Amino acid sequence: LNNPGANNRFNILSQWALFDLSPFGINFYHGRGNWYFVHPKLTTGEFRWRRQTSRWRDTETIGLHYDGSQLPNVIRNLLYDEVKPLSGSLMLGIGGTNADVNQGDHFFFALCRT
């Protein structure tokens, strides 16, 4: 995305390292889930999810909330993402940080059911 939050050098570098250099995915369970990097058994970033109005777009979405995660507080409080189901096997996501539009919404990603 082209906005001040997405163009922040720290955000560009950290998101490149996490999402361009390694495989990633999300596991969804009943009201909860987690991110994984490299392999599904290497989970990190537990979250709870809920249907809600998007913070960043004029649509209904699923917000990923990390407040119950075991991550360090500084990281846990920084994270926030949204996903929008497009079909039974495809979601469009916006990755970013816990901030308002043009600051928190950093990049789009796609999730496919495997």
C-alpha positions as CSV (number, residue, x, y, z in Angstrom):
1,L,0.0,0.0,0.0
2,N,1.1,3.6,-0.5
3,N,0.5,5.4,2.8
4,P,2.7,6.8,5.6
5,G,2.5,3.7,7.7
6,A,3.3,1.3,4.8
7,N,6.2,3.5,3.7
8,N,7.9,3.6,7.1
9,R,11.4,2.1,6.6
10,F,11.2,-0.1,9.8
11,N,7.9,-1.5,8.6
12,I,9.2,-2.1,5.1
13,L,12.3,-4.0,6.4
14,S,10.5,-6.1,9.0
15,Q,7.7,-7.1,6.7
16,W,10.2,-8.0,4.0
17,A,12.1,-10.2,6.4
18,L,9.0,-11.9,7.7
19,F,6.9,-12.3,4.6
20,D,9.2,-12.2,1.6
21,L,12.0,-14.3,2.9
22,S,10.1,-17.1,4.5
23,P,6.9,-19.1,3.9
24,F,4.1,-18.1,6.2
25,G,0.5,-19.0,6.9
26,I,-2.3,-18.8,9.5
27,N,-4.1,-21.5,11.3
28,F,-7.7,-20.7,12.3
29,Y,-9.6,-22.5,15.1
30,H,-12.8,-21.8,16.9
31,G,-12.4,-18.1,17.7
32,R,-8.6,-18.4,17.9
33,G,-5.6,-18.9,15.6
34,N,-1.9,-18.4,15.1
35,W,0.6,-17.3,12.5
36,Y,3.4,-19.6,11.5
37,F,6.6,-19.0,9.6
38,V,8.7,-21.5,7.6
39,H,6.6,-24.6,8.8
40,P,3.1,-24.9,10.3
41,K,4.5,-26.4,13.5
42,L,6.6,-23.3,14.1
43,T,3.7,-21.2,15.4
44,T,3.9,-17.7,16.8
45,G,1.6,-14.7,17.2
46,E,-1.5,-16.4,18.7
47,F,-4.6,-14.3,18.2
48,R,-8.4,-14.3,18.8
49,W,-10.5,-13.4,15.8
50,R,-13.9,-11.8,15.6
51,R,-16.2,-10.5,12.9
52,Q,-16.3,-6.7,12.9
53,T,-16.3,-3.6,10.9
54,S,-12.9,-3.0,9.3
55,R,-10.7,-0.3,10.9
56,W,-9.2,0.5,7.5
57,R,-11.9,-0.1,4.8
58,D,-15.6,0.3,4.4
59,T,-16.5,-3.4,4.8
60,E,-17.2,-6.2,7.3
61,T,-14.1,-8.2,8.1
62,I,-12.5,-10.5,10.6
63,G,-10.1,-8.7,12.9
64,L,-7.1,-10.6,14.3
65,H,-6.5,-9.4,17.9
66,Y,-3.2,-10.4,19.6
67,D,-4.0,-9.2,23.2
68,G,-4.0,-12.8,24.5
69,S,-0.8,-13.8,22.8
70,Q,2.4,-14.9,24.6
71,L,4.4,-12.5,22.5
72,P,6.3,-9.7,24.4
73,N,4.0,-6.8,25.3
74,V,5.7,-4.3,22.9
75,I,5.1,-6.7,19.9
76,R,1.7,-7.9,21.1
77,N,0.4,-4.3,21.4
78,L,1.8,-3.4,18.0
79,L,0.2,-6.1,15.9
80,Y,-3.2,-6.0,14.2
81,D,-4.4,-7.6,11.0
82,E,-7.7,-8.2,9.1
83,V,-8.9,-10.8,6.7
84,K,-11.9,-10.9,4.4
85,P,-13.2,-14.2,3.2
86,L,-13.7,-14.2,-0.6
87,S,-14.8,-17.8,-0.9
88,G,-14.7,-21.0,1.1
89,S,-11.0,-21.4,0.3
90,L,-9.6,-17.9,-0.2
91,M,-9.2,-14.8,2.0
92,L,-7.8,-11.4,1.3
93,G,-5.8,-9.9,4.2
94,I,-4.4,-6.5,5.2
95,G,-1.4,-6.8,7.4
96,G,-0.2,-4.0,9.6
97,T,-0.1,-2.5,13.0
98,N,-2.6,-1.5,15.7
99,A,-3.1,2.0,14.2
100,D,-5.7,3.9,12.2
101,V,-6.1,4.0,8.4
102,N,-3.0,5.2,6.5
103,Q,-0.8,4.3,9.5
104,G,-1.7,0.8,10.4
105,D,-2.7,-0.8,7.1
106,H,0.6,-1.8,5.4
107,F,0.2,-4.6,2.8
108,F,-2.3,-7.0,1.2
109,F,-1.8,-10.7,1.4
110,A,-3.8,-13.7,0.2
111,L,-4.6,-16.9,2.2
112,C,-5.5,-20.1,0.5
113,R,-6.9,-23.1,2.3
114,T,-4.5,-26.1,2.2
